[in-house]
């Protein structure tokens, strides 16, 4: 009786076993080792051992309107287990807006791997949040040394998430930029995981485990593939600019914030 019961049970379960054995492997198993993270568990200013600041208000090459401040909790702080990057309309250093741009350079620089950032994005005309990467070379030559945009969103095109790469051969100013997008209608109401996986062969950008952008190493040299450089992460909310302000800036909506639940880096 026990033998018959066991056989019957295995027959019933076999479709489930087959389904599990054929299911795609999680990307987290490819990158099983967590090598750097911030869960934002300590309230106050962002962790100095993990984050630096880009500071200034010169437009950042895009005619942006904000001044990026340093160690100013109004613009960047940890509260309730979340990182808040918040842009305000206020006069500061001859600019009418303030915000923050956090960077891991010198405290988190990686060659290849997977990065996950769980975040909720600001909405509103003139907002331009970004989760992205730059080469950690000093000095760094842009775009020659490489940029990976894991997530960009502009408020006038609500719900469209962009992923891109930039290098000397492929970048927006000369009309050769490599980019793709995915529609996420609730990106300002719900958290989503924005992610990149890259190695010596390709860069994949995705959201919630679904890739929507791929760029392969065409093996034609540094001009088309600088992504063997170590790179660091940047988190910021810009105001206006050539893209973010292409259809104007609503001066009545501020403050606006990007909320980050965690950052995790795997190799």
PyMOL commands that set and color helices and strands:
alter all, ss='L'
color gray80, all
select helices_A, chain A and resi 2-22+27-30+155-157+172-174+241-244
alter helices_A, ss='H'
color red, helices_A
select strands_A, chain A and resi 34-38+52-54+66-68+76-79+82-92+95-99+101-103+113-120+127-135+147-154+160-166+178-183+192-198+202-207+210-216+231-239+256-266
alter strands_A, ss='S'
color yellow, strands_A
deselect
rebuild
show_as cartoon
